[in-house]
Amino acid sequence: MPHSIVTDVCEGISDCVGACPVGCIKPGQGKNKKGTDFYWIDFATCIDCGICIQVCPIEGAVLAEERKDLQKLKVDS
């Protein structure tokens, strides 16, 4: 099962982007509720390796499950 980045928890640090072996982590559009940049995981490409969870310094920003309701590609202003 793919992982999810919780849009409103992500702080845009992007340690996960460089660590992902399949390049499934993409920048989101706009700013989240915290006012920071955010990223999202392409569910079709994610191989469930868990590296994103290991390298993310923000507690609760990455979940080990597919949660479309918590991960958004863009945020409406």
Residue frames as qw, qx, qy, qz and C-alpha x, y, z in Angstrom:
[[0.000, 0.890, 0.456, 0.000, 0.00, 0.00, 0.00],
 [0.397, 0.554, -0.043, 0.731, 1.41, 3.45, -0.87],
 [0.351, -0.396, -0.443, 0.724, 2.26, 6.02, 1.73],
 [0.063, 0.860, 0.388, 0.325, 0.65, 9.47, 2.08],
 [0.310, 0.068, -0.256, 0.913, 1.99, 12.89, 2.97],
 [0.108, -0.760, -0.595, 0.235, -0.42, 14.78, 5.19],
 [0.328, 0.657, 0.215, 0.644, -0.66, 18.09, 3.33],
 [0.259, -0.870, -0.051, -0.416, -1.46, 20.23, 6.35],
 [0.769, -0.596, 0.125, 0.193, 1.36, 18.74, 8.47],
 [0.777, 0.252, 0.144, 0.559, 4.12, 18.78, 5.80],
 [0.223, -0.869, 0.005, 0.442, 6.55, 21.69, 6.18],
 [0.610, 0.789, -0.065, 0.004, 8.20, 21.40, 2.76],
 [0.460, -0.702, 0.503, 0.206, 11.60, 20.35, 4.09],
 [0.758, 0.545, -0.250, -0.257, 11.86, 17.82, 1.20],
 [0.287, -0.509, 0.812, -0.003, 14.30, 15.32, 2.73],
 [0.733, 0.188, 0.628, -0.183, 11.91, 12.69, 1.38],
 [0.627, 0.729, -0.063, -0.267, 12.27, 13.85, -2.23],
 [0.259, 0.705, -0.659, -0.039, 15.98, 13.03, -2.51],
 [0.365, -0.301, 0.853, -0.220, 15.63, 9.83, -0.50],
 [0.801, 0.292, 0.337, -0.399, 12.83, 8.29, -2.58],
 [0.435, -0.258, 0.753, 0.420, 14.32, 5.57, -4.84],
 [0.371, 0.436, 0.756, 0.316, 11.51, 5.80, -7.42],
 [0.080, 0.012, 0.144, 0.986, 10.93, 9.57, -7.52],
 [0.158, -0.564, -0.769, -0.257, 7.27, 9.40, -6.52],
 [0.249, -0.696, -0.420, 0.527, 7.29, 12.51, -4.31],
 [0.298, 0.537, 0.366, 0.700, 6.22, 15.70, -6.07],
 [0.066, -0.093, -0.291, 0.950, 5.82, 19.34, -5.01],
 [0.119, 0.663, 0.721, -0.161, 2.28, 20.44, -4.26],
 [0.166, 0.517, 0.302, 0.784, 0.66, 23.54, -5.66],
 [0.339, -0.781, -0.131, -0.509, 0.12, 26.48, -3.35],
 [0.046, 0.386, -0.685, 0.616, 0.69, 26.67, 0.39],
 [0.443, -0.358, -0.822, 0.018, -0.89, 24.47, 3.05],
 [0.407, -0.823, -0.352, -0.184, -2.80, 25.66, 6.14],
 [0.657, -0.541, -0.060, 0.521, 0.54, 26.28, 7.89],
 [0.210, 0.945, -0.104, -0.229, 1.54, 28.59, 5.04],
 [0.348, -0.551, 0.683, 0.329, 4.39, 26.33, 3.94],
 [0.526, 0.379, -0.626, -0.433, 5.19, 24.47, 0.74],
 [0.748, -0.157, 0.579, -0.284, 4.21, 20.80, 0.78],
 [0.166, 0.331, -0.847, -0.381, 4.76, 17.58, -1.16],
 [0.842, 0.064, 0.214, -0.492, 2.61, 14.65, -2.22],
 [0.359, -0.262, 0.879, 0.175, 3.21, 10.99, -3.09],
 [0.591, 0.253, -0.469, -0.606, 2.14, 9.54, -6.44],
 [0.758, -0.171, 0.522, -0.352, 0.26, 6.44, -5.26],
 [0.904, 0.408, -0.015, -0.130, 0.72, 4.68, -8.62],
 [0.540, 0.644, -0.473, 0.264, 4.53, 4.95, -8.38],
 [0.393, -0.631, 0.537, -0.399, 5.13, 4.43, -4.62],
 [0.670, 0.177, -0.720, -0.026, 6.75, 1.05, -3.86],
 [0.754, -0.598, -0.114, -0.247, 5.98, 1.13, -0.11],
 [0.687, 0.271, -0.475, 0.478, 9.66, 1.18, 0.92],
 [0.556, -0.753, -0.327, 0.127, 9.12, 3.52, 3.89],
 [0.578, 0.069, -0.089, 0.808, 12.22, 5.63, 3.36],
 [0.057, -0.616, -0.170, -0.767, 10.11, 8.81, 3.33],
 [0.662, -0.691, -0.226, -0.185, 8.85, 8.03, 6.83],
 [0.820, -0.263, -0.143, 0.487, 12.38, 7.36, 8.07],
 [0.480, 0.154, 0.032, 0.863, 13.91, 10.60, 6.76],
 [0.143, -0.732, -0.297, -0.596, 11.07, 13.04, 7.48],
 [0.272, 0.088, -0.574, 0.767, 11.87, 15.13, 10.57],
 [0.406, -0.183, 0.084, -0.892, 8.23, 16.18, 11.05],
 [0.198, 0.089, 0.924, -0.315, 6.15, 13.87, 13.24],
 [0.435, 0.504, 0.662, -0.343, 2.99, 12.71, 11.50],
 [0.273, 0.611, -0.272, -0.691, 3.78, 14.24, 8.10],
 [0.451, 0.280, -0.751, -0.393, 4.03, 10.87, 6.34],
 [0.759, -0.125, 0.438, -0.465, 1.62, 7.99, 6.94],
 [0.129, -0.241, 0.934, 0.230, 2.19, 4.33, 6.04],
 [0.377, 0.466, 0.795, -0.096, -1.18, 4.13, 4.28],
 [0.125, 0.306, 0.497, 0.802, -2.99, 5.64, 1.31],
 [0.039, -0.654, -0.574, 0.492, -5.08, 8.58, 2.57],
 [0.254, 0.468, 0.441, 0.722, -6.41, 10.67, -0.30],
 [0.263, -0.864, -0.399, -0.158, -8.46, 12.67, 2.19],
 [0.524, -0.769, 0.025, 0.365, -5.30, 13.93, 3.97],
 [0.478, -0.247, 0.450, 0.713, -2.99, 14.27, 0.97],
 [0.437, 0.823, 0.271, -0.240, -3.81, 16.98, -1.53],
 [0.682, 0.273, 0.286, 0.615, -2.05, 17.93, -4.79],
 [0.148, 0.427, 0.070, 0.890, -3.02, 21.57, -4.57],
 [0.168, -0.511, -0.623, 0.568, -4.49, 23.86, -1.96],
 [0.094, 0.755, 0.434, 0.483, -7.12, 26.40, -2.90],
 [0.268, 0.080, -0.298, 0.913, -6.32, 29.87, -1.60]]
